[in-house]
Amino acid sequence: MSATEQNSQENDSSINQQVLADTNVKTESNSEESNTTHFGYKTIEKDDKISMVAGVFHSVAKQYDVMNDLMSFGIHRLWKRFTIDASGVRPGNKVLDLAGGTGDLTAKFSKLVGREGQVVLADINSSMLNVGRDKLRDKGLVQNIEYVQANAEYLPFEENTFDIVTIAFGLRNVTDKDKALRSIYSVLKPGGRLLVLEFSKPEHELLNKAYDFYSFNILPKMGELVAKDGDSYQYLAESIRMHPDQETLKAMMENAGFEQTTFKNLTGGVVALHKGYKF
């Protein structure tokens, strides 16, 4: 075994591996329920999506932050800052940064909740989690952060645990979004809030056409050049188009039990921030 492989295994073992066995358990369904889902524009078996999405993020993890800056021209930092400000986070809060990837939101939350608070950075993908953990530790953020590898559909936390749950640019990759929203609702405390930051439907047709051209003509080429993986960025562009629009996602959150649900369009609706409360 090479030193690189050994270090990788040591890194993986340091992460709190709390992926529930339920991730791979097929739930009972009636005969009318479809066993297929979308992977971008492709129709696939539901059981295959987790591994296929995992392949995408294993591939892009090391270049994820660089590509985020390039793809959004740095604007993703403003979207995330808006999310932090809208969260109402306070010292002592317990926050779940779900699908937290490389930890941009976790870094901000860690400073805001202070020593008495806690932030859990959770992601289903071990490569993204490793990159996030290493980046945050390099910044000296170690005392109030926990790392958990977890599937959003089967969160391995007790009910009524978190004051705030955020999921930024991750919900569209979840196989069963309704199940994930119900799982999030369960782990929130009464009075807690969910914030979903995600690509959405541009408000104006001209912007929509320009966004489509950029997504399908520029983005994959950029991914090929920088991350050496154009196919993964083709999938990411397609996954955005398959994600529910603003009103549909709002209704999904309400169906999961969230109240006072609202959304705010950012950059003309290219991105939307949804917010809902558990009472």
C-alpha positions in Angstrom: 0.0 0.0 0.0 1.4 3.4 -0.9 1.7 6.2 1.6 -1.0 8.2 -0.2 -3.4 5.3 0.0 -2.6 4.8 3.7 -3.2 8.5 4.5 -6.5 8.4 2.6 -7.7 5.4 4.7 -6.6 7.2 7.9 -8.5 10.3 6.8 -11.6 8.3 6.1 -11.4 6.5 9.4 -11.4 9.8 11.3 -14.8 10.8 9.9 -17.8 9.8 12.0 -19.2 7.1 9.7 -22.9 7.3 10.6 -24.4 6.3 7.3 -27.5 4.3 8.4 -27.8 0.8 7.0 -31.2 2.0 5.9 -29.5 3.8 3.0 -29.4 0.4 1.2 -32.7 -0.9 2.4 -35.5 -0.9 -0.1 -38.7 0.4 1.4 -42.0 -1.3 0.5 -44.0 0.5 -2.1 -47.2 -0.1 -3.9 -47.4 -1.3 -7.4 -48.1 2.1 -8.8 -44.9 3.7 -7.4 -42.2 4.2 -10.0 -38.8 2.5 -9.3 -37.1 5.0 -11.7 -35.7 8.4 -11.2 -33.6 11.0 -13.1 -29.8 11.3 -13.4 -29.7 14.5 -15.3 -31.8 13.8 -18.3 -31.3 10.1 -18.1 -34.0 7.8 -16.6 -32.3 5.2 -14.3 -33.3 2.8 -11.5 -33.6 4.6 -8.1 -31.2 2.1 -6.5 -28.5 3.2 -9.0 -28.6 7.0 -8.4 -26.6 7.1 -5.1 -23.6 5.4 -6.7 -23.8 7.4 -9.9 -24.0 10.8 -8.0 -21.2 9.6 -5.8 -19.1 9.0 -8.9 -19.6 12.6 -10.0 -18.5 14.1 -6.7 -15.6 11.7 -6.1 -14.4 13.0 -9.5 -14.9 16.7 -8.9 -14.1 17.0 -5.1 -10.5 18.3 -5.4 -11.4 21.0 -7.9 -14.8 21.7 -6.4 -14.0 25.1 -4.8 -12.0 26.3 -7.8 -14.9 25.3 -10.2 -17.5 27.0 -8.0 -15.6 30.3 -8.2 -15.1 29.9 -12.0 -18.7 28.8 -12.8 -20.4 31.5 -10.7 -17.8 34.2 -11.2 -17.5 34.2 -7.4 -21.2 35.1 -6.9 -21.7 31.8 -5.0 -20.0 33.4 -2.0 -22.7 36.1 -1.9 -25.5 33.5 -2.2 -24.0 31.7 0.8 -23.5 34.9 2.7 -27.2 35.7 2.2 -28.1 32.3 3.5 -26.1 32.7 6.6 -27.7 36.1 7.2 -31.2 34.7 6.7 -30.6 31.8 9.0 -30.9 33.8 12.2 -28.1 31.8 13.7 -27.2 32.7 17.3 -24.3 31.8 19.7 -25.0 28.4 21.2 -27.1 27.1 18.3 -26.7 23.6 16.9 -26.5 23.6 13.1 -26.6 20.9 10.5 -24.9 21.8 7.3 -26.3 19.0 5.1 -24.6 18.2 1.8 -22.1 20.6 3.2 -19.4 19.5 0.8 -16.2 21.5 1.3 -17.5 23.4 4.2 -18.1 27.0 3.2 -21.3 27.4 5.3 -19.8 25.4 8.1 -16.8 27.7 8.4 -19.2 30.7 8.8 -21.5 29.0 11.2 -18.6 27.7 13.4 -17.6 31.2 14.1 -21.1 32.5 14.8 -22.3 29.7 17.1 -19.2 30.0 19.2 -17.7 27.6 21.8 -21.1 26.7 23.2 -22.6 25.8 19.9 -21.9 23.1 17.4 -21.9 22.6 13.6 -22.3 19.2 12.0 -20.9 19.1 8.5 -22.7 16.1 6.8 -22.3 14.8 3.3 -23.0 11.5 1.7 -19.8 11.7 -0.3 -16.6 10.8 1.5 -14.3 12.6 -0.9 -16.2 15.9 -0.5 -16.2 15.4 3.3 -12.5 14.8 3.4 -11.8 17.9 1.4 -14.1 19.9 3.6 -12.6 18.6 6.8 -9.0 19.3 5.7 -9.8 22.8 4.5 -11.5 23.7 7.8 -8.8 22.2 9.9 -6.2 24.2 7.9 -8.2 27.3 8.9 -7.9 26.3 12.5 -11.6 25.5 12.8 -11.6 22.4 15.0 -13.3 22.9 18.3 -17.0 23.0 17.5 -17.3 21.0 14.2 -18.3 17.4 13.8 -18.1 15.5 10.5 -20.7 12.9 9.6 -21.1 10.9 6.4 -24.9 10.6 6.0 -27.7 10.2 3.5 -30.2 13.1 3.6 -33.0 10.6 3.3 -32.0 8.8 6.5 -30.4 11.3 8.8 -28.6 9.5 11.7 -29.6 12.0 14.4 -32.2 12.0 17.1 -35.5 13.9 16.7 -35.5 17.6 17.7 -31.7 17.9 17.6 -30.9 21.0 15.5 -31.9 24.7 15.6 -31.0 25.2 12.0 -30.5 22.9 9.0 -29.1 24.2 5.7 -28.7 22.3 2.5 -26.9 24.3 -0.2 -26.7 23.0 -3.8 -27.3 19.5 -2.6 -31.1 18.8 -2.6 -31.2 18.4 -6.4 -28.8 15.4 -6.1 -31.0 13.5 -3.6 -33.0 10.6 -5.0 -36.1 11.0 -2.9 -36.4 14.7 -2.1 -39.7 14.3 -0.2 -38.2 11.7 2.0 -35.2 13.9 2.7 -37.4 16.9 3.6 -39.3 14.7 6.1 -36.0 13.5 7.6 -34.8 17.0 8.0 -38.1 18.0 9.6 -37.7 15.2 12.1 -34.2 16.3 13.3 -35.1 20.0 13.7 -36.2 21.3 17.1 -39.6 22.9 17.4 -39.0 26.5 16.3 -36.1 25.4 14.2 -35.7 26.3 10.5 -34.6 24.8 7.2 -32.9 26.8 4.5 -32.5 25.3 1.0 -30.1 27.2 -1.3 -30.4 25.7 -4.8 -30.3 26.5 -8.4 -33.8 27.3 -9.7 -35.8 28.7 -12.5 -34.8 32.2 -13.9 -37.5 34.7 -13.7 -37.1 36.1 -17.2 -37.0 34.2 -20.5 -34.0 36.1 -21.9 -32.0 35.3 -18.8 -33.2 31.7 -19.0 -31.9 31.3 -22.6 -28.6 32.9 -21.8 -28.3 30.6 -18.7 -29.1 27.5 -20.9 -26.4 28.5 -23.4 -23.8 29.0 -20.7 -24.8 25.7 -18.9 -24.7 23.4 -21.9 -22.0 25.0 -24.1 -19.5 26.6 -21.7 -19.8 24.8 -18.4 -18.9 21.2 -19.6 -15.9 22.6 -21.5 -14.8 24.5 -18.4 -15.1 21.2 -16.4 -13.1 19.4 -19.0 -10.3 22.0 -18.9 -10.1 22.6 -15.2 -11.4 19.4 -13.5 -10.6 17.0 -16.4 -14.2 15.8 -16.3 -16.7 17.4 -18.7 -19.3 14.7 -18.3 -19.8 15.4 -14.6 -20.4 19.1 -15.3 -22.8 18.1 -18.1 -24.7 16.1 -15.4 -24.7 19.0 -13.0 -26.2 21.3 -15.7 -28.9 18.7 -16.4 -29.6 18.1 -12.8 -30.4 21.8 -12.3 -33.0 21.7 -15.1 -34.6 18.6 -13.5 -34.9 20.2 -10.1 -38.3 21.5 -9.0 -39.0 25.1 -9.6 -39.5 27.6 -6.8 -43.3 27.1 -6.2 -43.0 23.3 -6.5 -40.2 23.1 -3.9 -42.2 25.4 -1.6 -45.2 23.1 -1.8 -42.9 20.1 -1.2 -41.6 21.7 2.0 -45.1 22.4 3.2 -46.1 18.8 2.5 -43.2 17.7 4.7 -44.7 19.7 7.5 -42.8 23.0 7.3 -44.8 26.2 8.0 -44.3 29.9 7.1 -42.5 28.7 4.0 -41.1 31.4 1.7 -38.5 31.7 -1.0 -36.3 34.5 -2.2 -35.0 34.6 -5.8 -31.3 35.5 -6.1 -29.6 36.7 -9.4 -32.9 36.7 -11.2 -34.0 33.3 -10.0 -30.9 31.5 -11.2 -30.7 30.6 -7.5 -33.5 30.6 -4.9 -33.3 30.5 -1.1 -36.2 28.6 0.4 -37.0 28.9 4.2 -39.4 27.0 6.4 -40.1 26.5 10.1 -41.0 23.5 12.3 -43.5 24.5 14.9 
